[in-house]
Amino acid sequence: MANPYAGEVALVLGGRRHVLKLTLGALAELEAALEAETLVALIERFEGGRFATRDVLALLLAGLRGGGWSGTAEDLAGAEVGGGPVEAARVAALLLARAFTVPGAGDGPV
């Protein structure tokens, strides 16, 4: 099961459930793949609904790799995503949000 407190999100690819997580290495890979000025700019694109399909694919690939998946970008591009493109975009946005959200942030001092 994906642990939201660890920044994890689940996605079904090719009928198999995978756990995605943006580790520091995955974030560095993501930044390079998208040639993003900053990750904040990427977050702002998602928040504003201005993301591209390549953003979704890059986020999913980085998250899958952070979760231990050893597939390639080509494997991901050819895989059937449970829930289709809308679910892929939802998972990518949630993955990005969870990577930068402090669990219990609204609960007072930690």
Contacts in CASP RR format, 6 or more apart in sequence:
PFRMAT RR
TARGET T0000
AUTHOR 0000-0000-0000
METHOD contacts of the structure
MODEL  1
MANPYAGEVALVLGGRRHVLKLTLGALAELEAALEAETLVALIERFEGGR
FATRDVLALLLAGLRGGGWSGTAEDLAGAEVGGGPVEAARVAALLLARAF
TVPGAGDGPV
1 10 0 8 1.000
2 8 0 8 1.000
2 9 0 8 1.000
2 10 0 8 1.000
2 19 0 8 1.000
2 20 0 8 1.000
4 98 0 8 1.000
4 103 0 8 1.000
5 103 0 8 1.000
6 21 0 8 1.000
7 21 0 8 1.000
7 22 0 8 1.000
7 95 0 8 1.000
7 98 0 8 1.000
7 99 0 8 1.000
7 101 0 8 1.000
8 19 0 8 1.000
8 20 0 8 1.000
8 21 0 8 1.000
8 67 0 8 1.000
8 98 0 8 1.000
9 19 0 8 1.000
9 20 0 8 1.000
9 21 0 8 1.000
9 91 0 8 1.000
9 94 0 8 1.000
9 95 0 8 1.000
9 98 0 8 1.000
10 17 0 8 1.000
10 18 0 8 1.000
10 19 0 8 1.000
10 20 0 8 1.000
10 91 0 8 1.000
11 17 0 8 1.000
11 18 0 8 1.000
11 20 0 8 1.000
11 60 0 8 1.000
11 64 0 8 1.000
11 81 0 8 1.000
11 82 0 8 1.000
11 87 0 8 1.000
11 88 0 8 1.000
11 91 0 8 1.000
12 18 0 8 1.000
12 81 0 8 1.000
12 82 0 8 1.000
12 83 0 8 1.000
13 64 0 8 1.000
13 76 0 8 1.000
13 79 0 8 1.000
13 80 0 8 1.000
13 81 0 8 1.000
13 82 0 8 1.000
14 79 0 8 1.000
14 80 0 8 1.000
14 81 0 8 1.000
14 82 0 8 1.000
15 80 0 8 1.000
15 82 0 8 1.000
18 64 0 8 1.000
18 67 0 8 1.000
18 69 0 8 1.000
19 67 0 8 1.000
20 60 0 8 1.000
20 63 0 8 1.000
20 64 0 8 1.000
20 66 0 8 1.000
20 67 0 8 1.000
20 91 0 8 1.000
20 95 0 8 1.000
21 63 0 8 1.000
21 66 0 8 1.000
21 67 0 8 1.000
21 95 0 8 1.000
21 99 0 8 1.000
22 30 0 8 1.000
22 59 0 8 1.000
22 62 0 8 1.000
22 63 0 8 1.000
22 66 0 8 1.000
22 95 0 8 1.000
22 96 0 8 1.000
22 98 0 8 1.000
22 99 0 8 1.000
23 63 0 8 1.000
23 66 0 8 1.000
23 67 0 8 1.000
25 66 0 8 1.000
26 62 0 8 1.000
26 63 0 8 1.000
26 65 0 8 1.000
26 66 0 8 1.000
26 67 0 8 1.000
27 39 0 8 1.000
27 62 0 8 1.000
27 99 0 8 1.000
29 61 0 8 1.000
29 62 0 8 1.000
29 65 0 8 1.000
30 36 0 8 1.000
30 39 0 8 1.000
30 42 0 8 1.000
30 58 0 8 1.000
30 59 0 8 1.000
30 62 0 8 1.000
31 38 0 8 1.000
31 39 0 8 1.000
33 58 0 8 1.000
33 61 0 8 1.000
33 62 0 8 1.000
34 42 0 8 1.000
34 54 0 8 1.000
34 55 0 8 1.000
34 58 0 8 1.000
36 42 0 8 1.000
39 100 0 8 1.000
42 51 0 8 1.000
42 55 0 8 1.000
42 96 0 8 1.000
43 96 0 8 1.000
43 97 0 8 1.000
43 100 0 8 1.000
45 51 0 8 1.000
45 55 0 8 1.000
46 55 0 8 1.000
46 92 0 8 1.000
46 93 0 8 1.000
46 96 0 8 1.000
46 97 0 8 1.000
51 89 0 8 1.000
51 92 0 8 1.000
51 93 0 8 1.000
53 85 0 8 1.000
55 92 0 8 1.000
56 85 0 8 1.000
56 88 0 8 1.000
56 89 0 8 1.000
56 92 0 8 1.000
57 73 0 8 1.000
57 76 0 8 1.000
57 77 0 8 1.000
59 92 0 8 1.000
59 95 0 8 1.000
59 96 0 8 1.000
60 76 0 8 1.000
60 88 0 8 1.000
60 91 0 8 1.000
60 92 0 8 1.000
60 95 0 8 1.000
61 73 0 8 1.000
61 76 0 8 1.000
63 69 0 8 1.000
63 95 0 8 1.000
64 71 0 8 1.000
64 76 0 8 1.000
65 71 0 8 1.000
81 87 0 8 1.000
81 88 0 8 1.000
102 110 0 8 1.000
104 110 0 8 1.000
END
